[in-house]
Amino acid sequence: MKTKSSYCRTALALSCAALATVLATPQASAQNCIGGGMASILQVSPGTAHVGDTVTVTALGVGVVGNVCSVDRGESYLIYPNGVTTPVFTHQYQTNYSLVSGTLGQSKFCIPTPADASCRAVPLTYVIQASDVNRSYSFTTPRGSGFVINGVAKVIQFLAASDAFTIPTGLGQIAQLQGGSAPQPVVIVTPSITVTKQCVSTCTPFGQPILFSGTVCNNGDDALFGVTVTDNPPATIVFSTTTSFGTNSFPAAGGGRLLPGECVNYTGSYNPAGSGAALCGPFTDQIIASGTDSSLDPAFVPKTVRATNSATCHVSTAPAITLTKDCFKTGSPGVRSLVPGDTYNETFVVCNAGNVPLTGVVIHDNKNGINSNITIGSLAIGQCVTNNQGPFSTTGLGCLPITDTATATGNNLCPADATCPSLLSVTSAPVSCTVTITCPPKICVTKEVVCELPTGCANNWSHFATGAKTLDNSQCPSFCYRVRVTNCGQDTLTNVTVVDNVLSLAACNFPTTLAINQTVECIVAGVVHCDNVTNTVTANGVGVSSGIHVSTNDTAAVVVIPIDITCRETVNGVSFTQIPCDGQAHLITNAVEVCNTGSLPLSDITIFAPDIVALGGDCTNVANLRLSLNPGECTNIVLCVDAVTCPTTCGIAFASHIDITATVDQTKTNVCSWTRNSSNQVVRVTASTSCEASVGCIQPNACRTTGGGRQDAPDLTYPDDVRYVTHGG
């Protein structure tokens, strides 16, 4: 059964027993003892600890206060914070003991030693588990004494529980079961620390120190001392001297205190080790924050907690390259005017103008249309290299200025980084230099031809064009001609003339003088050709300085190809057929055969058959027919089937006239297929043809019989199904 001392909850069971002494004031006669006053004795150390720490039992026993009933057959049990109570004998630390109350009471200890003979061995150390904190549990002795432990936040609880029978001392008094307990709490602290880290710059310029910052926070429930951070690789770290609470100063070098929930900021920097590609990054380094808790409990075991974090800092590069170039007469720097046979030299200066070393630097030089590569190698930041080339001959290079163009390329030493995008290779601005060779005058002329379109001249000028015409030359292709005359020498031209052996260029008004590089253009449109033709234009001029006469010519050719189409219309397979003139409807199949008899593919072949369309029904579909035919290809088209009846006059039952037109299939050929009509409009070259078919009526042959009666068909009757006549005639 439970007594008042069963509910006592103090740190030491001995204090509980003393309290029971006060409560157990004698009230009965000398012949009867007072029940109660029994207590378990339990003390553990340390009183403050962490999950995972070991707690040691430092006092363990049982006692009874004075002036109460003595007890015997006592049993005592030790329950650990995990609340496990079975098997019960493993928790029993004293058994079958007696306690004499007397005036002062009596205690029997297992710890400290020497241990009473009633003691049994039980584990005296316990490793704290996280699940022990705030645990509620209960324990009932084998004889039915019950004890309850209610969970307390951030506390674990040991329990020493005992029960025994009172020893009767008076008349009528009987032995009763009484118990006593000693719960022993241990406060659990949970130190914890966090740290953040981030790069100050998302992209640090190549070769510059890496800067980072972060925050250290005490997110545990007790103060941390000696708080600091270390970085790998080693870095210079400086703390803010003011924490988040604002009332706690913090050493700039670290090692300060953080209260629960308090934070402090820090900054750091380091120079990446190595050189060259080792400085390309990205650089990932780890920060470690640490702090140690403390307690006034002398048996407390301080715990150092750590937290890690890392940041990856990327490196930005800005590669750049420059190039200069000079060319001059060999042995005469600055002189760029040459005569045929002279030689010249070239000088290049290439520089790394970026913030990162360049590798694979090459100068790409184009000299007279020929590309060459000059290997430079690697360039450090800010480094320049001079390269000399030559001498180069001018023999056979013509009469134009010699302009050499060059660029320089180099590769970024560092690989691609998606966080800090940069060019993997760079190219300098193109540079050029020119040496001038004095040459004789020269005149250039070009003659080109294109198709004329409704919108004007096409733009695919060339020296050759093909056109389409009708077979009878009624429609011939129309062309545009372009003549360009240029002073392509190094001397002004005078007495310039431009003439053509076919075309009249009078309207072009070409000037009689052409400056160096001057070009004059003339376009003649609406030139219709029905036959193949080749035109030649001739340009002449005289050099003003040299007095040399120059002349040149150019040609343009046109080929004209005929297109043609034929047709044959049929009724029941022939151009003319007959049906009986009997007042009955007879089925007629209307068809037409169309053939491409020209030399070019045709499309948009259109059948105009108004007589057939007028028949109605399916015959109206003829209006929607469109065909395409390759050269030499024919097609037979059934237009429709209709019922035809002879007129009473037995003349023509049906007559049809078909007109067919076609144009060049521009999806299969690009020949010029436009012409100028009588109104001088640009229209398509169109081939056409026509054909006819008709259905006639035939009257039945007359027949006569000399008497009535059955007659044989078909010789003597008409129609055939007539078998009897009633009289001759």
C-alpha positions in Angstrom: 0.0 0.0 0.0 1.1 3.6 -0.5 2.0 5.9 2.4 2.7 9.6 2.6 6.4 8.9 2.0 5.5 7.1 -1.2 4.6 10.4 -2.8 7.6 12.4 -1.6 9.7 13.7 -4.6 13.1 15.1 -3.5 16.6 14.9 -4.7 17.7 12.7 -1.8 15.7 9.9 -0.3 17.3 10.6 3.1 15.6 14.0 3.1 12.4 12.3 2.3 12.9 10.0 5.4 13.5 13.0 7.6 10.3 14.6 6.4 8.5 11.3 7.2 9.9 11.6 10.8 8.1 14.9 11.3 4.9 13.5 9.9 5.0 10.4 12.1 4.4 12.0 15.6 3.3 9.2 18.0 -0.4 9.3 18.6 -1.3 5.8 19.8 -0.7 4.0 23.0 2.6 2.4 23.7 1.1 -0.9 22.8 0.4 0.1 19.2 3.0 1.4 16.7 2.4 3.9 13.9 2.6 2.8 10.3 4.5 4.7 7.7 7.9 6.4 7.8 9.6 4.0 5.4 11.7 5.5 2.5 14.0 4.4 -0.3 17.4 6.0 -0.5 18.8 7.0 -4.0 21.3 9.5 -5.2 22.9 9.7 -8.7 25.7 11.9 -10.3 25.9 14.1 -12.2 22.7 15.9 -11.7 23.0 17.6 -15.1 24.1 15.6 -18.2 23.6 15.0 -21.9 22.0 12.2 -23.9 24.8 9.6 -24.2 26.4 10.5 -20.9 26.9 7.9 -18.2 25.1 8.5 -14.8 26.5 6.7 -11.7 24.5 5.7 -8.7 26.3 7.2 -5.7 23.9 6.4 -2.9 21.5 3.4 -2.6 19.6 1.9 0.3 16.5 1.9 2.4 15.4 3.3 5.8 12.7 3.9 8.4 12.3 6.9 10.6 12.0 6.7 14.4 8.9 6.2 16.5 7.0 4.3 13.8 6.4 0.6 13.2 9.5 -1.4 12.5 9.3 -3.5 9.4 10.6 -6.9 8.1 10.6 -9.0 5.0 11.6 -5.8 3.0 12.2 -5.7 -0.7 13.8 -2.8 -2.7 14.1 -2.2 -6.4 16.0 0.2 -8.7 14.2 1.3 -11.9 16.3 3.1 -14.6 15.1 6.1 -16.7 14.1 3.8 -19.6 11.2 2.6 -17.5 11.9 -1.1 -18.1 10.7 -3.1 -15.1 10.9 -6.7 -16.2 12.2 -9.1 -15.3 11.7 -7.6 -11.9 14.4 -9.6 -10.1 17.1 -7.9 -12.1 16.1 -4.6 -10.5 16.1 -5.8 -6.9 19.0 -4.3 -4.9 17.9 -5.4 -1.4 15.9 -8.3 -0.2 14.5 -9.8 3.0 15.7 -7.1 5.3 14.3 -5.8 8.6 14.4 -2.2 9.9 14.0 -1.3 13.5 12.3 2.1 14.1 13.1 2.8 17.7 13.7 6.4 18.6 16.1 7.3 15.8 15.1 4.9 13.0 17.4 2.7 11.0 18.9 2.8 7.5 20.7 0.0 5.5 22.9 1.0 2.6 24.2 -0.8 -0.5 26.1 2.3 -1.5 28.3 3.7 0.0 30.0 0.6 1.2 30.2 -1.4 3.3 27.0 -2.9 1.9 24.4 -4.4 4.0 24.0 -8.2 3.9 20.5 -7.7 2.3 22.0 -6.0 -0.8 22.0 -7.6 -4.2 24.1 -6.5 -7.2 22.5 -4.3 -9.7 24.0 -2.1 -12.5 25.2 1.2 -10.9 25.8 3.1 -14.2 23.4 4.0 -16.9 23.9 5.5 -20.4 21.3 8.1 -21.1 19.1 7.5 -24.2 17.2 10.2 -26.1 13.9 8.3 -25.5 14.5 8.6 -21.7 13.8 12.3 -21.6 10.3 13.3 -20.4 9.4 9.6 -20.0 6.5 8.6 -17.7 6.4 5.1 -16.3 5.1 3.1 -13.4 6.3 0.2 -11.3 4.4 -2.3 -9.2 6.3 -4.5 -6.8 5.6 -8.3 -6.8 3.5 -7.7 -3.6 1.4 -5.0 -5.3 2.9 -1.7 -4.1 2.5 0.8 -6.9 4.7 3.8 -7.8 4.2 6.3 -10.7 6.8 8.6 -12.4 5.4 11.5 -14.4 7.5 12.7 -17.2 9.2 16.1 -16.9 10.5 18.0 -19.9 14.3 17.9 -20.3 14.6 15.5 -17.3 15.2 11.8 -16.9 14.2 10.1 -13.7 15.6 7.1 -11.7 13.3 5.4 -9.1 14.2 3.5 -5.9 11.0 1.7 -4.7 10.6 -0.4 -1.5 7.9 -2.2 0.4 7.9 -4.2 3.7 5.5 -5.5 6.4 5.0 -3.7 9.6 5.8 -5.6 12.8 2.7 -5.4 15.2 3.4 -4.2 18.7 0.0 -3.9 20.3 -3.1 -6.0 21.0 -5.1 -6.6 17.9 -2.5 -4.9 15.6 -1.7 -6.9 12.4 1.2 -6.7 10.0 0.5 -4.4 7.1 2.4 -3.8 3.7 3.8 -0.3 3.4 6.2 1.2 0.8 8.5 4.1 0.2 10.2 5.5 -3.0 13.0 7.9 -4.0 12.7 9.3 -7.5 16.0 10.9 -8.6 15.9 13.4 -11.5 18.8 14.3 -13.8 18.5 17.5 -15.9 19.3 16.9 -19.6 20.9 19.6 -21.6 21.2 19.5 -25.3 24.0 21.7 -26.6 23.9 22.4 -30.4 25.6 24.7 -32.8 24.9 25.7 -36.4 27.0 27.5 -39.0 26.3 28.9 -42.4 28.7 29.8 -45.1 28.3 31.7 -48.4 30.6 33.2 -50.9 30.7 37.0 -50.7 30.9 37.1 -54.5 29.3 34.6 -56.8 32.2 35.0 -59.2 35.6 36.0 -57.9 38.0 37.4 -60.5 40.8 35.1 -61.4 43.8 35.3 -59.1 41.9 37.3 -56.4 41.4 36.2 -52.8 38.2 34.1 -52.1 35.9 36.0 -49.7 33.2 34.3 -47.6 30.9 35.0 -44.7 28.5 33.2 -42.4 26.7 33.0 -39.1 27.3 30.8 -36.1 24.3 30.2 -33.8 23.7 28.4 -30.5 20.5 26.5 -31.2 20.8 24.4 -28.1 19.4 24.9 -24.6 22.5 25.9 -22.7 25.3 28.4 -23.1 28.3 27.6 -25.3 31.8 28.8 -24.5 34.9 29.0 -26.6 32.9 29.4 -29.8 35.1 29.6 -32.8 35.3 28.5 -36.5 38.1 27.0 -38.5 38.3 26.7 -42.3 39.8 24.2 -44.6 41.9 25.4 -46.4 43.2 27.7 -43.6 41.7 31.1 -43.9 41.8 34.5 -42.0 38.5 34.7 -40.1 37.2 37.7 -38.2 34.1 37.7 -36.0 31.6 40.5 -35.5 32.1 41.9 -32.0 28.4 42.2 -31.4 26.1 39.2 -31.3 22.4 39.0 -32.3 21.3 39.8 -28.8 23.3 43.0 -28.8 24.2 42.6 -25.1 27.0 40.1 -25.4 30.3 41.2 -26.7 32.3 38.7 -28.8 36.0 38.6 -29.4 37.0 39.4 -33.1 39.4 36.5 -33.0 36.7 34.0 -31.7 36.5 32.0 -28.5 33.5 33.9 -27.2 30.2 32.8 -25.5 26.8 32.3 -27.1 23.7 32.0 -25.1 20.9 29.7 -26.3 19.4 31.3 -29.4 22.2 33.7 -29.9 24.1 34.2 -33.1 27.3 35.9 -34.3 28.5 36.7 -37.8 31.9 36.2 -39.2 33.9 36.9 -42.4 36.9 35.2 -43.9 39.2 35.1 -46.8 42.0 32.9 -48.3 44.2 32.9 -51.3 43.9 29.7 -53.4 47.1 27.7 -53.4 49.1 27.1 -56.6 49.3 29.0 -59.9 48.1 28.8 -63.4 45.2 26.3 -63.9 45.1 25.7 -60.1 43.6 29.2 -59.7 40.6 28.4 -62.0 38.4 27.0 -59.3 35.7 26.5 -58.4 36.9 26.3 -54.8 34.9 24.3 -52.2 36.1 24.7 -48.6 34.6 23.5 -45.3 33.9 25.6 -42.3 33.8 24.0 -38.8 32.1 25.7 -35.9 32.6 24.4 -32.3 31.6 25.4 -28.8 31.6 23.7 -25.4 28.9 23.8 -22.7 29.4 24.1 -18.9 27.6 23.5 -15.6 28.0 24.3 -11.9 27.6 20.6 -11.2 31.1 19.4 -10.3 30.5 16.0 -11.8 29.2 17.5 -15.1 31.1 16.3 -18.2 31.3 19.3 -20.7 30.5 18.5 -24.2 31.9 20.1 -27.3 29.5 20.3 -30.2 30.5 21.0 -33.8 28.7 21.9 -37.0 30.1 22.0 -40.6 29.1 23.7 -43.7 30.7 24.4 -47.0 30.5 26.9 -49.9 31.7 26.5 -53.4 33.1 29.8 -54.7 33.4 30.1 -58.5 36.0 32.1 -60.4 35.2 34.5 -63.2 37.6 35.0 -66.1 37.6 37.8 -68.7 39.9 36.6 -71.5 40.9 39.2 -74.1 43.5 39.4 -76.9 44.7 42.2 -79.1 46.7 42.2 -82.3 48.5 44.9 -84.3 50.0 44.5 -87.7 52.3 46.6 -89.9 53.6 46.0 -93.5 56.3 47.9 -95.4 58.8 47.7 -98.2 61.7 45.5 -97.2 64.4 47.6 -95.5 62.2 50.7 -95.5 59.9 50.8 -92.5 56.9 53.1 -93.1 57.2 52.9 -96.9 54.1 51.1 -98.4 54.3 52.1 -102.0 55.9 49.4 -104.2 56.6 48.7 -107.8 56.4 45.2 -109.4 59.3 43.1 -108.2 59.7 44.8 -104.8 59.4 42.7 -101.6 57.7 43.6 -98.3 57.7 42.5 -94.6 55.1 42.2 -91.9 55.3 42.8 -88.1 52.7 41.4 -85.6 52.4 42.3 -81.9 49.9 40.1 -80.0 49.0 40.8 -76.3 47.0 39.2 -73.6 44.7 42.0 -72.6 42.5 39.9 -70.2 42.7 38.7 -66.6 43.5 35.1 -67.2 46.4 33.4 -69.0 45.9 32.3 -72.6 47.0 29.1 -74.2 47.2 28.0 -77.8 47.7 31.5 -79.1 47.8 31.6 -82.9 48.0 34.4 -85.4 45.8 33.7 -88.5 47.1 35.6 -91.5 45.4 35.9 -94.9 47.9 36.9 -97.5 46.7 37.3 -101.0 43.8 34.9 -100.3 46.0 32.3 -98.7 45.6 31.5 -95.0 48.6 30.7 -92.8 48.9 30.2 -89.1 51.7 31.6 -86.9 52.0 29.7 -83.6 52.7 31.9 -80.5 52.0 29.6 -77.6 50.9 30.8 -74.2 50.6 34.4 -73.0 50.7 35.4 -69.3 48.4 38.2 -68.1 49.6 41.4 -69.7 52.3 39.7 -71.8 53.0 40.8 -75.4 55.0 39.0 -78.1 56.3 40.5 -81.4 56.6 38.3 -84.5 58.2 39.3 -87.8 57.3 37.7 -91.2 58.8 38.1 -94.7 60.2 39.2 -97.0 57.3 38.5 -99.4 57.4 38.8 -103.2 54.9 41.0 -105.2 55.6 39.1 -108.5 52.5 37.8 -110.1 50.1 39.5 -107.6 48.5 41.7 -110.2 47.8 45.4 -110.2 45.7 45.8 -107.1 46.7 46.9 -103.6 47.9 44.0 -101.5 45.9 44.0 -98.2 46.8 41.4 -95.7 44.3 40.8 -92.9 45.0 38.9 -89.7 43.4 37.9 -86.4 44.8 36.3 -83.3 43.0 33.6 -81.2 43.7 32.2 -77.8 42.2 29.7 -75.4 41.0 30.5 -71.9 43.3 28.7 -69.4 40.3 27.8 -67.3 37.5 25.4 -68.3 33.9 26.3 -68.7 31.9 27.2 -65.5 28.1 27.4 -65.8 27.9 29.7 -62.7 30.4 32.2 -64.1 30.1 31.9 -67.9 33.1 33.1 -69.8 34.5 32.7 -73.3 36.5 29.5 -73.8 38.4 31.2 -76.6 38.8 34.7 -77.8 39.6 36.3 -81.1 41.1 39.7 -81.6 39.6 42.4 -83.9 40.8 41.9 -87.4 43.8 44.0 -88.4 45.1 44.7 -91.8 47.8 46.5 -93.7 48.1 47.5 -97.3 51.0 47.9 -99.7 50.3 49.6 -103.0 51.7 48.4 -106.3 51.6 50.9 -109.1 50.0 49.1 -112.1 48.8 49.9 -115.7 45.1 51.0 -116.2 42.4 48.4 -116.5 38.7 48.4 -117.4 36.3 45.7 -116.4 32.8 44.9 -117.8 30.2 42.3 -116.9 27.1 41.4 -118.8 24.4 39.3 -117.1 20.8 38.3 -117.9 17.8 37.3 -115.8 14.1 36.6 -116.4 11.7 39.5 -116.5 8.8 39.1 -114.0 5.6 41.0 -113.4 7.3 42.6 -110.5 10.4 43.6 -112.5 13.7 41.9 -113.1 14.6 38.9 -111.1 17.7 39.1 -108.9 19.5 35.9 -109.8 21.8 37.6 -112.4 24.1 35.3 -114.4 25.7 34.9 -117.8 23.2 32.4 -118.9 19.4 32.1 -118.9 16.8 29.7 -120.3 13.3 30.7 -121.5 10.1 29.1 -122.7 8.1 30.0 -125.8 5.0 28.7 -127.6 5.6 26.5 -130.6 4.2 29.1 -133.0 6.4 31.9 -131.6 3.3 33.8 -130.6 4.6 34.1 -127.1 8.3 34.3 -126.4 10.2 34.9 -123.1 11.1 38.3 -121.9 14.5 39.0 -120.3 16.5 41.8 -118.5 20.1 42.5 -119.2 22.5 44.2 -116.8 25.8 45.8 -118.0 28.4 47.0 -115.4 31.5 48.8 -116.3 34.2 49.4 -113.7 37.6 51.1 -113.6 39.4 48.2 -112.0 42.8 49.6 -112.4 44.9 52.2 -110.6 44.6 55.0 -113.1 41.6 57.2 -114.0 40.1 56.2 -117.4 38.9 58.6 -120.1 37.4 58.1 -123.6 35.2 55.3 -122.1 32.8 53.6 -124.5 30.4 50.7 -124.0 28.8 49.0 -127.0 26.8 45.8 -127.5 26.5 43.7 -130.7 22.8 43.0 -130.1 21.3 45.4 -127.7 21.0 49.2 -128.0 22.7 50.8 -125.0 22.0 54.4 -126.1 19.6 54.9 -123.1 22.3 53.8 -120.6 24.3 57.1 -121.0 27.6 55.6 -119.8 30.0 58.3 -118.7 33.2 58.9 -120.8 35.3 59.1 -117.6 35.7 56.6 -114.8 37.5 57.3 -111.5 39.5 54.5 -109.9 37.1 51.8 -108.6 34.1 53.7 -110.0 31.3 51.4 -111.3 28.4 52.3 -113.6 25.5 50.0 -114.1 22.7 49.9 -116.7 19.7 47.6 -116.9 17.8 47.0 -120.1 14.4 45.3 -119.5 11.7 43.9 -121.8 14.0 42.1 -124.3 12.0 39.3 -125.9 13.8 36.4 -127.6 12.2 33.7 -129.7 15.5 32.1 -130.6 18.8 31.3 -128.9 21.1 34.2 -128.8 24.5 35.2 -127.4 25.2 39.0 -126.7 28.6 40.5 -126.4 29.4 43.8 -124.7 32.7 45.6 -125.2 34.2 48.4 -123.0 37.1 50.6 -123.9 39.1 53.3 -122.1 42.4 55.2 -121.9 44.5 55.7 -118.8 44.9 59.4 -118.0 48.4 59.0 -116.5 49.7 56.2 -118.6 47.9 56.9 -121.9 47.5 53.2 -122.3 44.4 52.0 -124.2 42.5 49.2 -122.5 39.6 47.1 -123.7 37.6 44.1 -122.4 34.3 42.3 -123.2 31.8 39.9 -121.6 28.9 37.8 -123.0 25.5 36.6 -121.9 23.6 33.8 -123.6 19.9 32.9 -123.8 18.5 29.5 -124.8 14.8 29.4 -125.8 12.9 26.1 -125.5 9.4 25.5 -127.0 6.4 24.3 -125.1 3.3 22.7 -126.7 0.2 20.7 -125.8 -2.3 18.7 -127.8 -5.7 17.1 -127.1 -8.1 14.5 -128.6 -11.7 14.5 -127.3 -13.7 11.3 -127.7 -17.3 10.1 -127.2 -17.4 6.4 -126.5 -13.7 6.2 -127.5 -14.0 8.0 -130.9 -14.2 11.6 -132.0 -17.6 10.9 -133.7 -20.2 8.3 -133.0 -23.9 7.6 -133.8 -26.8 6.5 -131.7 -30.2 5.3 -133.0 -32.8 8.1 -133.5 -35.4 6.2 -131.5 -36.4 8.8 -128.9 -34.5 6.7 -126.3 -31.6 7.9 -124.1 -28.2 6.3 -124.8 -25.2 6.4 -122.5 -22.2 8.4 -123.9 -18.7 8.4 -122.2 -17.0 11.8 -122.7 -13.2 11.6 -122.4 -10.2 13.6 -123.5 -6.6 12.7 -124.1 -4.0 15.4 -123.3 -0.4 15.2 -124.3 2.7 17.4 -123.5 4.4 17.5 -126.9 6.9 20.2 -125.9 10.3 20.0 -124.1 9.4 21.4 -120.7 7.2 20.1 -117.8 3.7 21.7 -117.8 1.4 22.4 -114.9 -1.9 24.2 -114.3 -3.3 22.4 -117.4 -6.9 23.6 -117.5 -9.8 22.1 -119.4 -12.5 24.5 -120.6 -15.4 22.3 -121.7 -18.6 24.4 -121.5 -20.6 22.0 -123.7 -19.9 19.1 -121.3 -20.4 21.2 -118.2 -23.8 22.2 -119.5 -24.9 18.5 -119.4 -25.1 19.0 -115.6 -24.7 16.3 -112.9 -21.1 14.9 -112.6 -20.2 16.6 -115.9 -19.9 19.9 -114.0 -16.8 18.6 -112.2 -14.8 19.1 -115.4 -14.5 22.8 -114.5 -12.3 21.9 -111.4 -9.8 19.7 -113.2 -6.1 20.7 -113.1 -3.3 18.6 -114.5 0.5 18.4 -114.7 2.5 16.5 -117.4 6.2 15.9 -118.1 7.6 16.3 -121.6 6.2 13.5 -123.8 3.7 12.4 -121.2 0.0 11.8 -122.1 -3.1 11.2 -120.0 -6.6 10.1 -120.9 -9.3 11.5 -118.6 -12.9 10.3 -118.5 -14.8 13.6 -118.1 -18.2 12.1 -117.4 -20.9 9.7 -118.6 -24.2 11.1 -119.8 -27.4 9.9 -121.4 -28.0 11.4 -124.8 -31.2 11.3 -126.8 -31.5 12.2 -130.5 -33.7 15.2 -131.4 -36.8 14.6 -133.4 -35.0 15.8 -136.5 -32.5 13.0 -136.1 -29.6 15.5 -136.5 -26.6 15.9 -134.2 -27.5 14.6 -130.7 -24.5 16.2 -128.9 -21.4 18.3 -130.0 -18.6 19.3 -127.7 -15.7 21.8 -128.1 -12.8 21.7 -125.5 -10.1 24.4 -125.1 -6.9 23.5 -123.1 -4.3 25.8 -121.7 -1.0 25.1 -119.8 2.0 26.9 -118.3 5.5 25.8 -117.4 5.8 23.9 -114.2 8.0 26.2 -112.1 8.3 23.5 -109.4 10.4 21.4 -111.8 12.3 24.0 -113.8 13.4 27.6 -113.3 13.3 28.7 -117.0 11.9 32.1 -117.8 8.2 31.7 -118.6 7.0 35.3 -118.8 6.4 37.3 -121.9 5.1 40.7 -122.9 1.6 40.8 -124.4 0.3 43.3 -127.0 -0.4 45.8 -124.2 3.2 45.5 -123.1 2.2 43.7 -119.9 4.3 40.9 -118.4 2.2 37.7 -118.5 2.8 34.0 -118.4 3.8 32.1 -121.6 0.8 29.9 -122.1 0.4 26.9 -124.5 -3.1 26.2 -125.8 -5.0 23.8 -128.0 -8.5 22.7 -128.7 -10.4 19.5 -129.8 -13.9 18.4 -130.6 -16.2 15.4 -130.5 -19.8 14.8 -131.5 -22.7 12.3 -131.4 -24.8 11.9 -134.5 -28.2 10.2 -135.0 -28.9 7.3 -137.3 -32.4 6.5 -138.5 -33.6 2.8 -138.7 -33.8 1.1 -142.1 -37.3 0.9 -143.6 -38.8 -2.6 -144.0 -41.9 -3.8 -145.8 -43.9 -7.0 -145.6 -46.5 -8.3 -148.0 -48.9 -9.8 -145.6 -49.6 -10.1 -141.9 -48.1 -12.6 -139.6 -44.9 -13.4 -137.8 -41.7 -11.9 -139.3 -38.1 -12.8 -138.5 -35.9 -10.2 -136.9 -33.7 -8.4 -137.5 -33.8 -8.6 -141.2 -37.5 -8.0 -141.7 -38.5 -6.0 -138.6 -37.5 -2.8 -136.8 -37.1 -2.6 -133.9 -35.8 -6.1 -133.4 -38.5 -7.0 -130.9 -41.3 -6.6 -133.4 -42.6 -10.0 -134.4 -46.0 -9.5 -136.0 -47.5 -7.1 -138.5 -51.1 -6.9 -139.5 -50.6 -5.7 -143.1 -48.0 -5.1 -145.7 -46.5 -1.7 -146.1 
